[in-house]
């Protein structure tokens, strides 16, 4: 029911088109025993995701992103019941048609933390970052070895080299100015990063957008979106923390890292920001506090300082 999607053009033509996607989603739901159940597409997310009734979620991955679907299913099964915050329970997963993969999972309930943040009182924000710190500590304490056959990279040092080689062009493609671009090589060369760190299971996108909260008391009710998970240096996960959870607030980052049990140097996290698979420095600059001066070390202090 769903066509082949292997290129960006295929993606643009198919994935956003509900006249194409919905019949396929309905067909798959029928095969999974949910014929006639209400199907409502969520407006956000990089993949097509549907609420199936009140209790389930169907996430679809076209051929171009099929491996992400395999990763999502495997990682969710691995972390189930092992974190202090609920995660979706996998009900079924596997191949569909024409290279598509799917994950049918339980539905988490609550309000999106990113949408709720501005309405949350400061004392509750402080407690929420503690809960996120505890969750990250539990995630990073899990052995990633059962997932080695599914998650990359095979070698962290090789991954760092690859990301360094493309770091300038990645930011240039996002429109970063020459004054910033010319700083990147020397900055990355000045920050020692471990080439063989203690391996940790990484979410890689620890953002307010991927947490749910209960407005009645402002408690975390869910963590989702494990499709970009990796195995690597735990500091890599704190890029998302600093940019999208504590958002340049040193007191909140200090509180989170204190309960996590480890803090990280701002320059280290800035280096990982530049090396992150989805790094987009111009976007972060529009959203986060401005540095004292136009330099990457100053930017590191503005976003990742805990003092």
N, C-alpha and C positions, 0 to 999 in steps of 0.2 A: 504493500500500500504506500510505502514511502520511497521516494526515488533515491538514486545514488547521489551522495554529496561527498565529493572528494577535493574540491577546489574552493577558493574564496568566492568565486562567482556563483558556484552551486549553492554555497552557504547563503549568500545574500538573496538568492532567488527562492530558496526553499524554506529555510529555517524560520524566517519571519512571516511566512505566508500561511495563515491559518486555514485557508481553503485547501491547502496541501497537507498541512500538519495534522489538523483535527481528524480527518478520516483515518489516518494512520494510527493516531493515538487511540481512537475509539476501537479500531480493529484489534489493537494489541490488548486493550483493556478487556475486550470480550474474550480473547484467548486466555486471559488471566483470571477469568471468572467474574468480571465486573461489567458485564453487558448491561447497558441502560443506566449505569451509575453516572451521576452528574460529573462533568469534566470541565474544570475551569482553569485556564492557563494563567500562570503568574506573570505579571508584567515585567518583572526584573529577572536578571540572570543571563549568562552567556549561552546556556543551553535551553531547549524547550522543556519547561517543567509545568506539570498539571496537578492540581488538586483533584483527587479521585474520591468523590464523596467528602465526608468530614474527617476520615481517619487515615487516608493514604495519599502518597505523592508519587507520581510517575515522572521520571527524569529520562529524557531521550538524548542519545548521543549519535550524531551522524558519523558516517565512515571516516570523515576527516578528523574526528575527535573520538573515535571508538575506544582507543586506549584509555581515555579519561573515564569512560564508563566502566571499564574493567577495574581501574584504580578505585573509583568511588565505591563500588560494591565490595571489593576486597578490604579496603581500609575501614569502611563502616562496620563490617563484620568483625574486624580485628579489635576495634575500640569499644564495641557494644558492651555497655554495663561497666566499663572500666574507667570512666571519667566522672568527675563530680557533677558534670553538667550533662543532661540528656542529649543523646545523638540519635538520628533516625535509625530504626531497626529495619534491616533488609528483609523484605518479604519474598522477593524473587528478583533475579537479575540474569542477564545473558544476551545472546544475539537475537535480533528481530529479523529484518529483511534488508537486502542490499547494503550490507555492512553496518547497519545501525545496531547499537547496543542500548539496553535499557536497564534501569534500576527502579523497582517498585519498593517503596519504603514506607514506614509509618510516618504520619504527619506530626510534626512538633507544633505546639500551640504557644502563642504569645505574640507580643508586638516586636517588630524589628527594632533592635537597640539603636541603630543609626537614626531611625525616624523618631525615636522617643527621647534621644539624648538631651535635647534642649529643654525638655519638660521635667527632667529628673533633678531633684534637689541635690546639692553638693554632697551631703552626707551619704546619700544612696549611690552617687557616682563613685565615691571612695570605696564603698563596700563592693560595688560591681567590679571594679578593677582588681580587688582582692580575689573575687571569685574567678576572674579570668586568669590571674596569676596562678591560682591553685589548679585550674584546669590545664594550663600549659605545663606546669610542673608534672602533673599526672601523665599527660600525653608524652612528654619527653622521657619519662621514666619507663615507658613501655618498650619492650624489645622490638625493634623493627625487623629482626631477622626473618620472621615468617613471611614478610612481604618483599624480600629481596628479589624474588622472581618476577615481581610486578612493578616495583618502584625503582626509579633511578635517582641520581645518576650512579653509574657503576663506580666511578672514582671521583671523589670530591675535588681533588686538585685539578684534574682534567676539566671538570665543570667550571672551576674558577678561571682557568686559562681561557676557555672558550668565551665566557662572559666578558672577561677583560678585553679580549680581542675585538669584541663588538660593542663595547660600552659607549664609545663616542658616537658611533653611527646610530645606535639605538636612541640616544638623546637628541641627536641632530634630526632624526626622523620625526621626533615629537616637537621640534621647533625650538630647542634650547639655543640660546644665543652663543656666539663665538667666544665671548668673554668667559663664559662658564665652561664651554666645551674644552677649551685649551687647558683648563685646570685638571681635567679628569685623569689623564695618564700619570702625571706626577703624584697626584693625591693617592691613587690606587697603589702606586709603587711604594708609597711611604707607609702604608698600613699593612702590617703582617697579619695574614689570615691563615688559620690552620689548614694544611692540605690533607691531613688525615685525622679529622676530629673524632671524638667519641660520637658514634652515629646515633642520631635521634630521629624519631618519626616526626616529620614536620607537616603542619597544616599548610603553611606558606602564605596564607591569606587571612591572618588573624586580624579581623576588622570588625568594627561595630556592626557592619552590614551582615555579618555571618553569625550573629548572636540574636536570640530572642529573649524577651523579658516579660515578666508578669507585672503590669502596672500597679496591681494591688500589693504593694510592698517592695516593688522593684527588685525582684530576684531573677537570676538567669533561669530560663526554661529550655534553652536549647543552643546547640552549636551544630552548624551544617556546612555543606559544600567542601567535601574532602577530595574532590576530583583533581586538584593540582598538587596533592600530597607528594612529598619527596622524602628521601633519607639523607641527612647531612648534619651540618653544624647547627646546634640549637639557636645560636645567635641570629641565624637567618630568619627565624620566625619573629624576631623582635623588630624587624623592619615594619611589618604590618602593625605591630603593637604601638610603636612610637608614632607612626603616621596616621593610623586610622582608629586607634583606641584612645590613647592618651593625648594625641594630637598636639604635641609640643608643650604639654603641661608637665613641668619637671616634678611637681609634687605627686601627681597621679602616677607618673612612670616610676618614681621612687617607691611609692606604695606597692605597685604591682611587682616590681622586681624584688622587693624585700620579701614578700610572701612567696615568690617564685624560688627564692634562695640564691639568686645570683644576679649581679648587675653587669652591664657591658659598657665598654668605653664608647662615647659618642662617635669617635672617628671609625671604630670598628663597624658600628651600625650604619654609618654613612657610606662606608665602602660597600657593605652588603646591599644598601639601597641602590647604589649604582650598578651592582651586579645582579640584582633581582631579575628574574625572567620577565616580569611585567613592569619593570621600572619606567616611570614617566615623570621625570623631574619637573618639567614645566607645570604639569597638573598639580603636583605637590606644592610647588611654590605659590600657586594661586590659592590653595586651600589652607596653608599652614602659616605660622608666624614667620615674619621676615627676619633674616639674620642681621646681626649688628653691622656686618660688612659683606661685600659680595665675594665671599670665598667659601670653599667647601668646608674647611674646618669651622668657620663661623656658622655655616648652615647645620653642621653636625651638632653644635652646641644648642642651636635654636630648637632643634627637633628632638634630640636624644639625651639632653642633659637631665640629671636627676637632682641638681642643686640649683 
